[in-house]
C-alpha cells in the first residue's frame, strides 16, 4: 500500500516511483480483470480471455518483483484512484459489457503508458533487463487492448442499437455464478453499509450495550460500501484516519482551551472556543493524514464529535476506537470480496509460467 | 462409357468394365467399411462400388453428400424412385468407390416420415397449412421484426448440406435484402477453424492440395483426424497405399486407439486439449533437427524469427510434462517430419473442436511452410472439412465470411459485392465481423434476436450445452422458422416448419475439401409439396419485396443454373474463381477443381505452386488475428507489414483447457463420430443398414476406469458433467485411462426414453476458439457411474 523500497542508487530514485506505479497498476488491473471475468461469465469468450489476461498481469507482478529488488520502488495510489472511478454502477447485459470493456481499455492504457515511460528511462540507464521487461509487458498490455477493441467492435452494434425486452435480458445477464463481486452497485451498496452497522451494533449489544456505534462510523460505512476501491476506504486509512482525528480533536480542544465550554448539542449553544477548536482540528487532520496517506474523510466527523464536546473523556475515545476497529475489520473483508481480491486467485504455477510463456 | 450424361443413360453392362477396374460390387459396407484392397503407389486404381435395391432404369449424375471427401456417384432411378447408387469410375475423387454412408444413406429420401407440407404451430401443435399461409406468416413476422427492432434482430443459421445455389441465394437475401450480419452455417462446428487456419497462413480460404497427393507422398500426418470413421473412402485410399509398394510412413495424433492409430508408424497420444503444445514441440524439433528449408522460407514466408522464439520454449521435456507424450517419441516424430521428402498432413475435429484450435491448425501449416512442402506433388496440408458442401457455405458468404473469400474489413472488397448486387454498400453490414452461431444464440438469449431461420441443420442436438440451446429455441420472444426434410429436434420447437427437397430432388453444385466441384442433377421429384431451399428463399425475397438500388428485384435468377452463372461473376478474379465452369462442363466430366477460368480451363490441381500466396493487402480474405487472443489485426496495422504474397508464419503459446477434470468430475470427456452416421443422424438414422450397424449411443472407457467402477462391457453407465448427463451401454477399451468417449450423433427424435440423456452435447461446454469461434466440443470434465447391467 504505502510500501516503499528505497532505491539505493540516486539515479534509480525516480524510476523507482514509476516501477511502483506500474506494479500497483498491475495489481489493480489483475483484480479488475478477475472481477470482470466473474461479472460477465455468461459471455464465455470474455470470461476466459479476461481470466487469461489476469494471469498475464499476475505474471508481470512477479516479474516486477525482481526489478524492484534491484531498483527499489515507491508504490502509487494513482492506479487505485483511477480504478475507483471505473466499473461503477449497474454493469449488466450487452450495454454493461460495453461499458466495462470501455473502462478496461482506459485502465490498461494507464499501465501501458507507464511501461513506455520506464522503457525510455531504461534506455537512458542502458539497463537492458529493465528495457526488455518494460517492452515485453507493454506489448502484452497492447494485446489486451486490441482484444478489447475487437470485442467492442463486434458487440457494440447489437448492444447499443437492437432493442430487447427487459424480462428477456435480465435473466440472461445475471452471472451464472452468483458472487459478491458481480452484484450491481445499487444492490451491493445498501447491503454492505447496513451489514457494517449491524456488525458494530451486534458486537456492542453483545458486549452488554456498549456505546461503540458512534456518528463517525456512518460515513465510514457509506464510504466503504459505496466506494470500496478508493484508497480512502482501506483499513489503514480507516484506522489511522480516525486515530488522527481523535488526537487532532483533543489537541485542538486543549490548545484552544475550550474543554470546559458547554457541549453544543446539550446547551443548544455554540461558543467561539468550540468553533476555533473545530477549525484548528480539521487543519491538523489534513496536514497529517495526507502525507501519511491515511486520508479518510469520515475522520472529520470524529473531530467534530470531540471539538463540539459530544465526546469528552478518554473512555469515550476508547469506545470510538473499539467501534472503528470493529468496522475496520468488517470493511477489510467486505472490500476484498467486493474488489474480487477474495476468494484468492491461484498464483500462476511454475509449470504454466515456464512452459506456457505467460 | 461409365459416365452418366447427367440426365438419362442406359445402364452400362458390367462386362464393359475394363480389366484394370476392380469391382467392389455390393459388399456389406456396414461391416466391410473400407472394401477390398487395391494396392498401389502413384495412381489409385478404379474400384466401382454399387448398391441397388432394384435394377435402375436410368442413372443420374451426382456426388455424395454424407461426408466432406465428396465421392462422385450416379443415382439409380426406377419409376420415379431412387433405387440405388454407384460410384463414378471416372471421378477424380473416389475412382468409383463408395463408403457405407454413401451406399445406404440415400434411402432416407424415401422415408415415410418426410415432411411434405408446411406446418405452423398453433396452441403448441403443428398443423399443416398451404405454402401461401406459411410464407405469409414468415414474411409478416420478418417485416414486423425489422421495422420495430431493426435488421439486427434477424438471424439465419444454415448448413454444410445445401448446394452452392442455395447458399448464394441465402447470402444475398440475408446480407443484401434483410441487411443483417447474423448469418452463419453449422460449418462453424466443423470447418470454421479449417477456413481460419488457411486464411491466417495463406491469406485466403481454399485447400491448397489435391487428394492425388495421398497417392505419391512418403509420409502422412493425421492430427485429430479419425479418417477411417469420417472419410471412409479417403481412408481406403490410404489403406491401399499401405498395402502397396513404397508404403508411406503414418504419424497419428489421437488420444484414442483409432483405426489409423492402429496402422500408424508413430502414434502420439497427447492429453486432451494439449494439441498446440505438441505441435509447437514438433515444429521446434523440425527446426532443431535441421528440417527448415531456409532458402524457401526466406523467399516465401514471413515471421520466422517470431515463430522460432515462441516454439523454442517447447523442448521435448516441457512437451512431455504438458502433453504426456514421451520426449523420445516426440523426437522420433520430429525426425520423420524434418526429413521426409514429401508430406501430406490433415487435421480435423480433434484439432478444430479442441483447445487452441486455430493456433494448432496454423502450426500444422507452419510445419509445411518451414519445410517448403506445399504446392508440390505429394506435399500439402489438408485443413479438412466436416461436411460435403461446407466449402460452398464459406465461398458463398453464408457462414460468416464474405462472398468469394472477400474481406469485410476491406472497403474495396465490399464495394465489389455492392456493385455486383447493385445495392448500397452500407446495406451490407461490414463494420463488424459476421456474427458466429454461439453469439447469435447469446443475442437470442438476451432477447435482441427475435427471428431465427434455421435451414438444414439441427442445433438442438449439435450445439454444446443442450439444455441451454433448447431453452433459447423455445423462447416466446423468438420466432423460429425451420426448413428441413424431417421433423428434427429443432423443427419440433419451430413456429413454422417448411418442407424441403433433399439431394437427388433438386439440381445444384457443390465443392469438396480439395476444391473439386461436382454437379448433382435432379433425379426424382421431391415428395408432396417439399421445395428446394433456393426456391423457398426466392419466394421469401419476392414476398419481402427486396429490390436493388434501381428498384428492380434484388435477385435476378430463378433457376439453379442462372444462380450458378451469377455466382461465377462474383468469383471472377478471386482465388475461388468459378468463371470457367458451366453446368454443361460439370456434366461432361466428373469433378473439376477451382480455380477454373481462362488460365486454368480444366481447373488447377494445386494452389501456391509458385510459392505466391494470397496475402497482399488488396487480395487477402482477412488481415488475420492474434492467435492467442483472437484480437483482429486492423487494416492500418496490416498495411504496415503487408506480407505481399509471402505466407504468414504465426505462432502462439499453449493455453491449458478451460475445463479440466477435478474431484467431482474426475474424467476427460471427448466426443466424436462413428463411421455409419452423419451429423445428427437425420438421414443416416433413416437408412436401415446404417441404423442397424450403429443403433445406439455408447460410452467408451478404458479397462482401468471400468474395473475401478465395477463396469463390464454393455453395462448401462451414466456420464455426467456439470451441465447434463448421458446414459448408454459401456464399451470398454481402445482409449487412454482417464478418458471417456461419447459419439455425438444421437438425439431424441427416435429415443424411446424420457428426459434428455442421449445427446453427447448435453455434456459439452459453452465456449469457443478465440479466432475461429468454433465451439469446444472435444473436452469436458465428467463423472461416470454404473446405473444398470
Contacts between the chains, C-beta under 8 A, distances in Angstrom:
chain1	res1	chain2	res2	distance
A	42	B	442	7.7
A	42	B	445	8.0
A	43	B	442	6.8
A	44	B	658	7.9
A	44	B	765	7.7
A	44	B	766	5.4
A	44	B	767	4.2
A	44	B	768	7.3
A	45	B	630	7.6
A	45	B	767	7.4
A	45	B	768	6.6
A	45	B	770	6.5
A	48	B	658	5.4
A	48	B	767	6.2
A	48	B	770	7.9
A	49	B	629	6.2
A	49	B	630	7.5
A	49	B	770	6.5
A	52	B	629	7.7
A	52	B	655	6.5
A	93	B	446	6.3
A	94	B	446	6.1
A	94	B	448	7.0
A	143	B	626	5.8
A	143	B	628	7.7
A	143	B	629	5.7
A	143	B	631	6.2
A	144	B	629	7.6
A	146	B	626	6.6
A	146	B	629	7.3
A	146	B	631	3.7
A	146	B	632	7.5
A	147	B	626	7.2
A	147	B	629	4.3
A	147	B	630	6.7
A	147	B	631	4.2
A	149	B	631	7.4
A	150	B	630	6.7
A	150	B	631	4.8
A	150	B	632	4.5
A	153	B	431	7.6
A	153	B	432	5.2
A	153	B	433	7.8
A	153	B	632	7.5
A	154	B	432	4.9
A	154	B	433	5.7
A	154	B	435	7.8
A	154	B	439	7.6
A	156	B	432	7.4
A	157	B	152	6.4
A	157	B	181	7.3
A	157	B	429	7.5
A	157	B	431	6.8
A	157	B	432	5.7
A	158	B	152	5.7
A	158	B	435	7.9
A	158	B	443	5.7
A	158	B	448	5.6
A	159	B	448	7.8
A	161	B	150	6.1
A	161	B	152	6.0
A	162	B	149	6.0
A	162	B	150	5.4
A	162	B	152	3.9
A	162	B	153	5.4
A	162	B	443	7.6
A	162	B	448	4.2
A	162	B	449	7.7
A	163	B	148	7.9
A	163	B	149	5.5
A	163	B	150	7.9
A	163	B	153	7.9
A	163	B	448	7.0
A	164	B	446	5.6
A	164	B	447	3.5
A	164	B	448	4.1
A	165	B	447	5.1
A	165	B	477	6.0
A	168	B	445	8.0
A	168	B	446	6.6
A	168	B	447	2.8
A	168	B	475	7.2
A	168	B	477	5.5
A	169	B	446	5.0
A	169	B	447	5.2
A	169	B	448	7.8
A	172	B	445	4.5
A	172	B	446	4.5
A	172	B	447	7.0
A	173	B	446	7.0
A	351	B	321	6.7
A	351	B	322	7.8
A	352	B	656	6.9
A	354	B	313	7.8
A	354	B	318	7.1
A	355	B	277	7.2
A	355	B	313	6.6
A	355	B	314	7.5
A	355	B	318	4.5
A	355	B	321	6.4
A	355	B	322	5.6
A	355	B	654	7.2
A	356	B	277	8.0
A	356	B	322	7.8
A	356	B	653	5.4
A	356	B	654	5.3
A	356	B	655	7.1
A	356	B	656	7.3
A	357	B	310	7.2
A	357	B	313	6.1
A	357	B	653	3.9
A	358	B	653	6.7
